[in-house]
Amino acid sequence: SRLTIVKRLHGRDSQSMTELASQLQDKLKTLTVDHGKEFANYQTIEQLTGTQVYFAHAYSPHERGSNENRNRVL
């Protein structure tokens, strides 16, 4: 759906991302992410929320075009 939700994380770590994903679980179906440390616990996010997490290839921002476009707007 390309729904964009912007929230500030308490920290840039996997625990903060897991907590945020848990709060938004009813809105998430899939996540396409980079290899940042905040996604180190991606298996926990998948288990807690039922959300499929996909990783973009390194140095391939075109694989996350909507994300990159939205980052430019922010």
N, CA, C and O atoms as CSV, one atom per row, in Angstrom:
chain,resi,resn,atom,element,x,y,z
A,1,SER,N,N,0.814,-1.195,0.000
A,1,SER,CA,C,0.000,0.000,0.000
A,1,SER,C,C,0.857,1.258,0.000
A,1,SER,O,O,0.345,2.352,-0.238
A,2,ARG,N,N,2.151,1.120,0.263
A,2,ARG,CA,C,3.081,2.244,0.340
A,2,ARG,C,C,2.735,3.206,1.471
A,2,ARG,O,O,3.101,4.380,1.425
A,3,LEU,N,N,2.038,2.714,2.476
A,3,LEU,CA,C,1.740,3.508,3.659
A,3,LEU,C,C,3.048,3.896,4.327
A,3,LEU,O,O,3.921,3.049,4.519
A,4,THR,N,N,3.193,5.166,4.682
A,4,THR,CA,C,4.399,5.644,5.347
A,4,THR,C,C,4.061,6.041,6.767
A,4,THR,O,O,3.179,6.868,6.999
A,5,ILE,N,N,4.762,5.450,7.715
A,5,ILE,CA,C,4.611,5.782,9.126
A,5,ILE,C,C,5.971,6.257,9.609
A,5,ILE,O,O,6.963,5.538,9.486
A,6,VAL,N,N,6.022,7.459,10.154
A,6,VAL,CA,C,7.282,8.012,10.634
A,6,VAL,C,C,7.214,8.115,12.149
A,6,VAL,O,O,6.330,8.777,12.693
A,7,LYS,N,N,8.135,7.469,12.817
A,7,LYS,CA,C,8.230,7.519,14.278
A,7,LYS,C,C,9.695,7.593,14.651
A,7,LYS,O,O,10.551,7.011,13.985
A,8,ARG,N,N,9.972,8.314,15.721
A,8,ARG,CA,C,11.342,8.407,16.216
A,8,ARG,C,C,11.628,7.226,17.133
A,8,ARG,O,O,10.840,6.918,18.027
A,9,LEU,N,N,12.753,6.570,16.906
A,9,LEU,CA,C,13.177,5.469,17.771
A,9,LEU,C,C,13.857,6.041,19.011
A,9,LEU,O,O,14.478,7.102,18.954
A,10,HIS,N,N,13.734,5.331,20.130
A,10,HIS,CA,C,14.404,5.756,21.364
A,10,HIS,C,C,15.914,5.592,21.239
A,10,HIS,O,O,16.674,6.340,21.852
A,11,GLY,N,N,16.340,4.636,20.463
A,11,GLY,CA,C,17.758,4.389,20.223
A,11,GLY,C,C,17.916,3.744,18.875
A,11,GLY,O,O,16.942,3.287,18.277
A,12,ARG,N,N,19.128,3.704,18.395
A,12,ARG,CA,C,19.350,3.077,17.084
A,12,ARG,C,C,19.876,1.661,17.293
A,12,ARG,O,O,20.995,1.326,16.904
A,13,ASP,N,N,19.036,0.845,17.917
A,13,ASP,CA,C,19.414,-0.532,18.214
A,13,ASP,C,C,18.246,-1.454,17.903
A,13,ASP,O,O,17.130,-0.997,17.657
A,14,SER,N,N,18.508,-2.742,17.914
A,14,SER,CA,C,17.484,-3.708,17.522
A,14,SER,C,C,16.332,-3.773,18.520
A,14,SER,O,O,15.197,-4.044,18.126
A,15,GLN,N,N,16.597,-3.532,19.790
A,15,GLN,CA,C,15.522,-3.571,20.788
A,15,GLN,C,C,14.508,-2.454,20.539
A,15,GLN,O,O,13.302,-2.682,20.633
A,16,SER,N,N,14.983,-1.264,20.226
A,16,SER,CA,C,14.082,-0.144,19.935
A,16,SER,C,C,13.223,-0.438,18.710
A,16,SER,O,O,12.028,-0.139,18.699
A,17,MET,N,N,13.827,-1.020,17.682
A,17,MET,CA,C,13.078,-1.342,16.463
A,17,MET,C,C,12.061,-2.438,16.724
A,17,MET,O,O,10.950,-2.388,16.196
A,18,THR,N,N,12.423,-3.425,17.530
A,18,THR,CA,C,11.503,-4.515,17.856
A,18,THR,C,C,10.299,-3.982,18.618
A,18,THR,O,O,9.168,-4.389,18.349
A,19,GLU,N,N,10.527,-3.072,19.571
A,19,GLU,CA,C,9.426,-2.468,20.326
A,19,GLU,C,C,8.498,-1.685,19.404
A,19,GLU,O,O,7.277,-1.787,19.516
A,20,LEU,N,N,9.070,-0.911,18.501
A,20,LEU,CA,C,8.257,-0.128,17.572
A,20,LEU,C,C,7.453,-1.036,16.646
A,20,LEU,O,O,6.271,-0.786,16.411
A,21,ALA,N,N,8.070,-2.071,16.127
A,21,ALA,CA,C,7.361,-3.004,15.245
A,21,ALA,C,C,6.211,-3.674,15.986
A,21,ALA,O,O,5.153,-3.907,15.402
A,22,SER,N,N,6.404,-3.985,17.259
A,22,SER,CA,C,5.332,-4.594,18.059
A,22,SER,C,C,4.150,-3.644,18.202
A,22,SER,O,O,2.998,-4.075,18.164
A,23,GLN,N,N,4.430,-2.355,18.365
A,23,GLN,CA,C,3.364,-1.359,18.488
A,23,GLN,C,C,2.586,-1.209,17.186
A,23,GLN,O,O,1.399,-0.883,17.200
A,24,LEU,N,N,3.249,-1.444,16.073
A,24,LEU,CA,C,2.633,-1.228,14.754
A,24,LEU,C,C,2.228,-2.522,14.062
A,24,LEU,O,O,1.929,-2.511,12.868
A,25,GLN,N,N,2.214,-3.628,14.781
A,25,GLN,CA,C,2.036,-4.929,14.138
A,25,GLN,C,C,0.756,-5.055,13.326
A,25,GLN,O,O,0.736,-5.789,12.338
A,26,ASP,N,N,-0.307,-4.365,13.707
A,26,ASP,CA,C,-1.551,-4.464,12.941
A,26,ASP,C,C,-1.476,-3.709,11.616
A,26,ASP,O,O,-2.336,-3.894,10.755
A,27,LYS,N,N,-0.462,-2.862,11.441
A,27,LYS,CA,C,-0.310,-2.091,10.208
A,27,LYS,C,C,0.755,-2.676,9.277
A,27,LYS,O,O,0.855,-2.272,8.118
A,28,LEU,N,N,1.553,-3.629,9.779
A,28,LEU,CA,C,2.676,-4.154,9.006
A,28,LEU,C,C,2.368,-5.515,8.394
A,28,LEU,O,O,1.832,-6.399,9.063
A,29,LYS,N,N,2.707,-5.674,7.135
A,29,LYS,CA,C,2.633,-6.982,6.476
A,29,LYS,C,C,4.035,-7.414,6.058
A,29,LYS,O,O,4.430,-8.562,6.264
A,30,THR,N,N,4.782,-6.480,5.468
A,30,THR,CA,C,6.166,-6.752,5.085
A,30,THR,C,C,7.020,-5.531,5.400
A,30,THR,O,O,6.520,-4.408,5.470
A,31,LEU,N,N,8.303,-5.765,5.587
A,31,LEU,CA,C,9.290,-4.700,5.735
A,31,LEU,C,C,10.447,-5.010,4.799
A,31,LEU,O,O,10.939,-6.138,4.772
A,32,THR,N,N,10.879,-4.027,4.039
A,32,THR,CA,C,12.090,-4.168,3.241
A,32,THR,C,C,13.103,-3.218,3.842
A,32,THR,O,O,12.900,-2.005,3.859
A,33,VAL,N,N,14.194,-3.775,4.334
A,33,VAL,CA,C,15.132,-2.994,5.134
A,33,VAL,C,C,16.548,-3.138,4.600
A,33,VAL,O,O,16.830,-3.976,3.744
A,34,ASP,N,N,17.437,-2.289,5.132
A,34,ASP,CA,C,18.852,-2.424,4.817
A,34,ASP,C,C,19.498,-3.284,5.902
A,34,ASP,O,O,18.796,-3.896,6.707
A,35,HIS,N,N,20.791,-3.333,5.927
A,35,HIS,CA,C,21.490,-4.192,6.886
A,35,HIS,C,C,21.956,-3.405,8.107
A,35,HIS,O,O,23.005,-3.707,8.677
A,36,GLY,N,N,21.179,-2.393,8.513
A,36,GLY,CA,C,21.523,-1.603,9.690
A,36,GLY,C,C,21.404,-2.417,10.968
A,36,GLY,O,O,20.693,-3.421,11.018
A,37,LYS,N,N,22.120,-1.965,12.011
A,37,LYS,CA,C,22.131,-2.724,13.264
A,37,LYS,C,C,20.769,-2.759,13.940
A,37,LYS,O,O,20.520,-3.629,14.774
A,38,GLU,N,N,19.885,-1.832,13.599
A,38,GLU,CA,C,18.551,-1.841,14.203
A,38,GLU,C,C,17.698,-3.014,13.723
A,38,GLU,O,O,16.645,-3.293,14.296
A,39,PHE,N,N,18.147,-3.697,12.679
A,39,PHE,CA,C,17.407,-4.859,12.168
A,39,PHE,C,C,18.115,-6.181,12.474
A,39,PHE,O,O,17.795,-7.209,11.878
A,40,ALA,N,N,19.067,-6.157,13.395
A,40,ALA,CA,C,19.807,-7.373,13.765
A,40,ALA,C,C,18.882,-8.433,14.356
A,40,ALA,O,O,19.169,-9.626,14.261
A,41,ASN,N,N,17.790,-8.015,14.958
A,41,ASN,CA,C,16.829,-8.924,15.594
A,41,ASN,C,C,15.623,-9.178,14.693
A,41,ASN,O,O,14.511,-9.350,15.193
A,42,TYR,N,N,15.819,-9.205,13.401
A,42,TYR,CA,C,14.676,-9.287,12.491
A,42,TYR,C,C,13.830,-10.535,12.710
A,42,TYR,O,O,12.623,-10.510,12.469
A,43,GLN,N,N,14.448,-11.633,13.166
A,43,GLN,CA,C,13.675,-12.860,13.415
A,43,GLN,C,C,12.646,-12.634,14.521
A,43,GLN,O,O,11.531,-13.152,14.450
A,44,THR,N,N,13.014,-11.870,15.530
A,44,THR,CA,C,12.088,-11.565,16.625
A,44,THR,C,C,10.928,-10.732,16.110
A,44,THR,O,O,9.782,-10.964,16.495
A,45,ILE,N,N,11.206,-9.769,15.249
A,45,ILE,CA,C,10.146,-8.945,14.658
A,45,ILE,C,C,9.190,-9.833,13.873
A,45,ILE,O,O,7.973,-9.684,13.983
A,46,GLU,N,N,9.730,-10.752,13.084
A,46,GLU,CA,C,8.877,-11.657,12.308
A,46,GLU,C,C,8.006,-12.515,13.219
A,46,GLU,O,O,6.818,-12.694,12.950
A,47,GLN,N,N,8.580,-13.041,14.282
A,47,GLN,CA,C,7.830,-13.918,15.188
A,47,GLN,C,C,6.764,-13.157,15.970
A,47,GLN,O,O,5.634,-13.628,16.096
A,48,LEU,N,N,7.116,-11.981,16.495
A,48,LEU,CA,C,6.171,-11.223,17.322
A,48,LEU,C,C,5.025,-10.625,16.523
A,48,LEU,O,O,3.898,-10.544,17.013
A,49,THR,N,N,5.308,-10.207,15.297
A,49,THR,CA,C,4.318,-9.452,14.537
A,49,THR,C,C,3.714,-10.222,13.368
A,49,THR,O,O,2.684,-9.812,12.832
A,50,GLY,N,N,4.328,-11.320,12.966
A,50,GLY,CA,C,3.860,-12.036,11.783
A,50,GLY,C,C,4.224,-11.314,10.498
A,50,GLY,O,O,3.670,-11.614,9.440
A,51,THR,N,N,5.148,-10.369,10.578
A,51,THR,CA,C,5.584,-9.565,9.443
A,51,THR,C,C,6.772,-10.223,8.755
A,51,THR,O,O,7.708,-10.658,9.425
A,52,GLN,N,N,6.747,-10.301,7.438
A,52,GLN,CA,C,7.880,-10.810,6.673
A,52,GLN,C,C,8.899,-9.687,6.517
A,52,GLN,O,O,8.542,-8.587,6.096
A,53,VAL,N,N,10.154,-9.945,6.848
A,53,VAL,CA,C,11.220,-8.956,6.703
A,53,VAL,C,C,12.105,-9.369,5.531
A,53,VAL,O,O,12.607,-10.492,5.481
A,54,TYR,N,N,12.287,-8.448,4.592
A,54,TYR,CA,C,13.135,-8.677,3.426
A,54,TYR,C,C,14.307,-7.714,3.486
A,54,TYR,O,O,14.156,-6.568,3.910
A,55,PHE,N,N,15.474,-8.176,3.063
A,55,PHE,CA,C,16.669,-7.339,3.056
A,55,PHE,C,C,17.022,-6.945,1.633
A,55,PHE,O,O,17.066,-7.785,0.734
A,56,ALA,N,N,17.275,-5.654,1.440
A,56,ALA,CA,C,17.765,-5.167,0.154
A,56,ALA,C,C,19.258,-5.484,0.072
A,56,ALA,O,O,19.933,-5.586,1.096
A,57,HIS,N,N,19.760,-5.636,-1.130
A,57,HIS,CA,C,21.186,-5.885,-1.319
A,57,HIS,C,C,21.977,-4.621,-0.982
A,57,HIS,O,O,21.492,-3.504,-1.162
A,58,ALA,N,N,23.180,-4.812,-0.499
A,58,ALA,CA,C,24.054,-3.680,-0.169
A,58,ALA,C,C,24.313,-2.829,-1.407
A,58,ALA,O,O,24.466,-3.350,-2.512
A,59,TYR,N,N,24.359,-1.530,-1.210
A,59,TYR,CA,C,24.625,-0.563,-2.277
A,59,TYR,C,C,23.609,-0.646,-3.407
A,59,TYR,O,O,23.945,-0.416,-4.569
A,60,SER,N,N,22.373,-0.973,-3.066
A,60,SER,CA,C,21.306,-1.058,-4.068
A,60,SER,C,C,20.079,-0.273,-3.601
A,60,SER,O,O,19.027,-0.866,-3.362
A,61,PRO,N,N,20.198,1.045,-3.468
A,61,PRO,CA,C,19.061,1.824,-2.971
A,61,PRO,C,C,17.835,1.736,-3.873
A,61,PRO,O,O,16.716,1.982,-3.423
A,62,HIS,N,N,18.038,1.385,-5.150
A,62,HIS,CA,C,16.896,1.264,-6.063
A,62,HIS,C,C,15.953,0.138,-5.644
A,62,HIS,O,O,14.791,0.129,-6.048
A,63,GLU,N,N,16.436,-0.811,-4.840
A,63,GLU,CA,C,15.571,-1.891,-4.364
A,63,GLU,C,C,14.608,-1.406,-3.281
A,63,GLU,O,O,13.611,-2.060,-2.979
A,64,ARG,N,N,14.922,-0.261,-2.711
A,64,ARG,CA,C,14.052,0.331,-1.699
A,64,ARG,C,C,13.672,1.739,-2.164
A,64,ARG,O,O,13.781,2.708,-1.412
A,65,GLY,N,N,13.236,1.828,-3.382
A,65,GLY,CA,C,12.963,3.123,-3.995
A,65,GLY,C,C,11.986,3.982,-3.228
A,65,GLY,O,O,12.211,5.182,-3.072
A,66,SER,N,N,10.901,3.392,-2.743
A,66,SER,CA,C,9.916,4.164,-1.979
A,66,SER,C,C,10.530,4.705,-0.702
A,66,SER,O,O,10.264,5.844,-0.319
A,67,ASN,N,N,11.351,3.900,-0.037
A,67,ASN,CA,C,12.006,4.339,1.194
A,67,ASN,C,C,12.937,5.515,0.915
A,67,ASN,O,O,12.907,6.521,1.625
A,68,GLU,N,N,13.761,5.386,-0.118
A,68,GLU,CA,C,14.718,6.439,-0.439
A,68,GLU,C,C,14.000,7.724,-0.841
A,68,GLU,O,O,14.424,8.817,-0.465
A,69,ASN,N,N,12.930,7.598,-1.594
A,69,ASN,CA,C,12.156,8.760,-2.003
A,69,ASN,C,C,11.553,9.456,-0.787
A,69,ASN,O,O,11.591,10.683,-0.692
A,70,ARG,N,N,11.006,8.693,0.128
A,70,ARG,CA,C,10.394,9.252,1.336
A,70,ARG,C,C,11.448,9.906,2.226
A,70,ARG,O,O,11.185,10.946,2.829
A,71,ASN,N,N,12.635,9.311,2.314
A,71,ASN,CA,C,13.723,9.904,3.103
A,71,ASN,C,C,14.094,11.277,2.562
A,71,ASN,O,O,14.410,12.187,3.328
A,72,ARG,N,N,14.058,11.424,1.255
A,72,ARG,CA,C,14.357,12.715,0.641
A,72,ARG,C,C,13.339,13.767,1.066
A,72,ARG,O,O,13.696,14.922,1.301
A,73,VAL,N,N,12.068,13.368,1.163
A,73,VAL,CA,C,11.004,14.297,1.550
A,73,VAL,C,C,11.169,14.730,3.008
A,73,VAL,O,O,10.947,15.890,3.356
A,74,LEU,N,N,11.562,13.779,3.846
A,74,LEU,CA,C,11.734,14.092,5.267
A,74,LEU,C,C,12.919,14.989,5.467
A,74,LEU,O,O,13.226,15.364,6.599
